[in-house]
Amino acid sequence: MKYRKIVTVLIILLILCFGFYQYMDKQHYVRYMSHQLSGAVSGMSSALYNNQIMYEEILDSRSITLEQMDMILSYNGSFGVKVRELKMIAVNFFERASDEELNSITAFTASDINSFFYEIQWDIVYEEKLDNLSDLTTILSKNERIKLNEDELEHIHTIQALNSLWREALINNINGINPDTGTVNTDLFFDIYREKGFIKDDWINLLIDFDSITTEFLEEHEKFEAKITK
């Protein structure tokens, strides 16, 4: 009888230990994913903020520099990659959303916008009879201003409007985002998301809003869509 009691106690202890280790493993995983999530959202915030500043400078001066285009391509590319990464985590790994809810149109549009800026560069390459994009720096300094035509300015103005909508979605869905700039309030944001942000639903809602906003925007601006996707 005493032996049975000892065995029973040991079994209970083993079950408790196993449950504790499972709990600790789950907590560790949640912290890891939350860290990845907070980094991605913070990166998207920075990309949208910096692009907005550059779009304003470009429209004010009615011109653009190679350096500005390089930075827009970098930030916009980073934004698109992070949207794709979070979509893959949400849909493919954890089934937190469906392909119908997240159709990747935001990431595709970010890529199409980059194509528009590459087109500006290639137009110069063809006009100057250069061989490739890397040759641009042989005729232009990084900060030399390139005058834009009315059509290009119109499209950049439209791109800026879409960028503003993406920033608004970030502000409306994510806690710890500065409502005036769309940048993260570092202390508040990371306190909320670094440890347990992954288990929240607001980042899923952000991705859904991104795609919904982008879809509606492209439907309302057919000329813009035709330009960037041609």
C-alpha positions as CSV (number, residue, x, y, z in Angstrom):
1,M,0.0,0.0,0.0
2,K,2.8,2.3,0.9
3,Y,4.6,1.4,-2.3
4,R,1.5,2.3,-4.4
5,K,1.3,5.7,-2.7
6,I,4.9,6.4,-3.5
7,V,4.4,5.4,-7.1
8,T,1.3,7.6,-7.3
9,V,3.1,10.6,-5.9
10,L,6.0,10.1,-8.3
11,I,3.6,9.9,-11.2
12,I,1.9,13.1,-10.1
13,L,5.3,14.8,-9.8
14,L,6.3,13.6,-13.2
15,I,3.1,14.9,-14.7
16,L,3.5,18.3,-13.0
17,C,7.1,18.5,-14.2
18,F,6.2,17.6,-17.7
19,G,3.4,20.2,-17.6
20,F,5.8,22.8,-16.2
21,Y,8.4,22.2,-18.9
22,Q,5.7,22.4,-21.6
23,Y,4.5,25.7,-20.1
24,M,8.0,27.1,-20.0
25,D,8.7,25.9,-23.6
26,K,5.4,27.5,-24.8
27,Q,6.3,30.8,-22.9
28,H,9.8,30.7,-24.5
29,Y,8.2,30.3,-27.9
30,V,5.7,33.1,-27.4
31,R,8.5,35.4,-26.3
32,Y,10.6,34.5,-29.4
33,M,7.7,35.0,-31.8
34,S,6.7,38.2,-30.0
35,H,10.3,39.5,-30.4
36,Q,10.2,38.7,-34.1
37,L,6.7,40.4,-34.4
38,S,7.8,43.6,-32.6
39,G,10.8,43.9,-34.8
40,A,8.8,43.5,-38.0
41,V,6.1,46.0,-36.9
42,S,8.7,48.5,-35.8
43,G,10.5,48.1,-39.1
44,M,7.3,48.7,-41.1
45,S,6.6,51.8,-39.0
46,S,10.1,53.2,-39.7
47,A,9.8,52.4,-43.5
48,L,6.4,54.1,-43.9
49,Y,7.5,57.2,-41.9
50,N,10.8,57.7,-43.8
51,N,9.1,57.2,-47.2
52,Q,6.4,59.8,-46.2
53,I,9.1,62.3,-45.5
54,M,10.9,61.7,-48.8
55,Y,7.6,61.8,-50.8
56,E,6.9,65.2,-49.3
57,E,10.5,66.4,-50.2
58,I,10.2,65.1,-53.7
59,L,6.8,66.7,-54.3
60,D,7.9,70.0,-52.8
61,S,11.0,70.2,-55.0
62,R,9.3,68.6,-58.0
63,S,12.4,66.6,-58.5
64,I,14.2,63.5,-57.1
65,T,17.7,62.3,-56.4
66,L,19.4,58.9,-56.9
67,E,19.9,58.8,-53.2
68,Q,16.1,59.3,-52.5
69,M,15.2,56.6,-55.0
70,D,17.7,54.2,-53.4
71,M,16.2,54.9,-49.9
72,I,12.6,54.6,-51.2
73,L,13.4,51.3,-52.9
74,S,15.1,50.0,-49.7
75,Y,12.3,51.1,-47.3
76,N,9.5,50.0,-49.6
77,G,11.2,46.7,-50.2
78,S,11.6,46.2,-46.5
79,F,8.0,47.0,-45.8
80,G,6.8,44.5,-48.4
81,V,9.0,41.8,-47.1
82,K,7.8,42.2,-43.5
83,V,4.2,42.2,-44.6
84,R,4.8,38.9,-46.5
85,E,6.6,37.4,-43.5
86,L,3.8,38.2,-41.1
87,K,1.2,36.9,-43.5
88,M,3.1,33.6,-43.9
89,I,3.2,33.3,-40.1
90,A,-0.4,34.1,-39.7
91,V,-1.8,31.9,-42.5
92,N,0.7,29.1,-43.1
93,F,2.1,28.3,-39.7
94,F,-0.6,29.2,-37.1
95,E,-3.8,29.5,-39.1
96,R,-4.7,32.8,-37.4
97,A,-6.1,34.1,-40.7
98,S,-7.1,32.8,-44.1
99,D,-5.8,33.4,-47.6
100,E,-9.1,35.1,-48.4
101,E,-8.5,37.6,-45.5
102,L,-4.8,38.1,-46.4
103,N,-4.4,38.1,-50.2
104,S,-0.9,39.7,-50.3
105,I,-2.0,42.6,-52.4
106,T,-0.2,45.1,-50.1
107,A,3.1,43.3,-50.5
108,F,2.6,43.1,-54.3
109,T,1.7,46.8,-54.5
110,A,4.8,47.7,-52.5
111,S,6.8,45.8,-55.1
112,D,5.0,47.4,-58.0
113,I,5.7,50.9,-56.5
114,N,9.4,50.0,-56.5
115,S,9.1,49.1,-60.2
116,F,7.8,52.6,-60.9
117,F,11.0,54.2,-59.4
118,Y,13.2,51.7,-61.3
119,E,11.4,52.8,-64.4
120,I,12.5,56.4,-63.8
121,Q,16.0,55.3,-63.5
122,W,15.9,53.1,-66.6
123,D,14.4,56.0,-68.6
124,I,17.6,58.0,-67.8
125,V,19.8,55.0,-68.7
126,Y,18.1,54.8,-72.1
127,E,18.1,58.5,-72.8
128,E,21.8,58.8,-71.9
129,K,22.7,55.5,-73.8
130,L,24.1,53.9,-70.8
131,D,24.5,50.1,-70.3
132,N,22.9,49.6,-66.9
133,L,21.7,51.2,-63.7
134,S,25.0,51.2,-62.0
135,D,26.3,53.6,-64.8
136,L,24.0,56.3,-63.5
137,T,26.5,57.5,-61.0
138,T,29.0,58.2,-63.8
139,I,26.7,61.1,-65.0
140,L,24.8,62.0,-61.8
141,S,25.9,62.5,-58.2
142,K,23.8,60.8,-55.6
143,N,22.3,64.2,-54.5
144,E,21.9,65.8,-57.9
145,R,18.2,66.6,-58.5
146,I,16.4,65.0,-61.4
147,K,13.4,67.0,-62.7
148,L,10.2,65.0,-62.8
149,N,7.4,65.5,-65.3
150,E,3.8,66.1,-64.4
151,D,2.8,62.4,-64.9
152,E,5.6,61.2,-62.6
153,L,4.6,63.8,-60.0
154,E,1.0,62.8,-60.1
155,H,1.9,59.1,-59.5
156,I,4.2,60.0,-56.6
157,H,1.4,62.1,-55.1
158,T,-0.9,59.0,-55.4
159,I,1.8,56.8,-53.9
160,Q,2.2,59.2,-51.0
161,A,-1.6,59.0,-50.4
162,L,-1.5,55.2,-50.2
163,N,1.5,55.4,-47.9
164,S,-0.4,57.7,-45.6
165,L,-3.3,55.2,-45.5
166,W,-0.9,52.4,-44.5
167,R,0.5,54.6,-41.7
168,E,-3.0,55.4,-40.5
169,A,-3.8,51.6,-40.4
170,L,-0.7,51.1,-38.3
171,I,-1.7,53.9,-35.9
172,N,-5.2,52.6,-35.6
173,N,-4.4,49.0,-34.9
174,I,-1.1,48.9,-32.9
175,N,-0.7,50.2,-29.4
176,G,2.4,52.3,-28.7
177,I,2.5,54.0,-32.1
178,N,2.8,57.8,-32.1
179,P,-0.4,59.1,-33.6
180,D,1.3,62.2,-35.0
181,T,4.2,60.5,-36.8
182,G,3.3,56.8,-37.1
183,T,6.6,55.9,-35.4
184,V,6.9,53.6,-32.4
185,N,6.9,55.0,-28.9
186,T,9.9,52.8,-28.0
187,D,9.3,52.3,-24.3
188,L,5.5,51.7,-24.5
189,F,5.6,49.7,-27.7
190,F,8.2,47.2,-26.7
191,D,6.7,46.8,-23.2
192,I,3.5,45.7,-24.9
193,Y,4.8,43.5,-27.7
194,R,8.2,42.2,-26.9
195,E,7.1,39.5,-24.4
196,K,3.5,38.6,-25.4
197,G,2.6,40.6,-28.5
198,F,2.3,37.4,-30.6
199,I,-0.8,36.2,-28.8
200,K,-2.6,39.5,-29.5
201,D,-4.9,39.8,-32.5
202,D,-4.1,43.4,-33.4
203,W,-1.3,42.5,-35.7
204,I,-3.6,40.2,-37.6
205,N,-6.2,43.0,-37.8
206,L,-3.4,45.3,-39.1
207,L,-2.6,42.9,-42.0
208,I,-6.3,42.5,-42.9
209,D,-6.7,46.3,-42.9
210,F,-3.6,46.7,-45.0
211,D,-5.0,44.5,-47.7
212,S,-8.5,45.9,-47.5
213,I,-7.2,49.5,-47.7
214,T,-4.9,48.6,-50.7
215,T,-7.7,46.8,-52.6
216,E,-10.1,49.7,-52.2
217,F,-7.5,52.3,-53.1
218,L,-6.5,50.5,-56.3
219,E,-10.2,50.2,-57.3
220,E,-10.6,53.9,-56.8
221,H,-7.4,54.8,-58.7
222,E,-7.4,52.6,-61.8
223,K,-5.0,54.9,-63.7
224,F,-2.5,54.5,-60.8
225,E,-2.9,50.8,-60.7
226,A,-2.4,50.5,-64.5
227,K,0.8,52.6,-64.3
228,I,2.5,50.7,-61.5
229,T,1.5,47.2,-62.7
230,K,2.2,47.7,-66.4
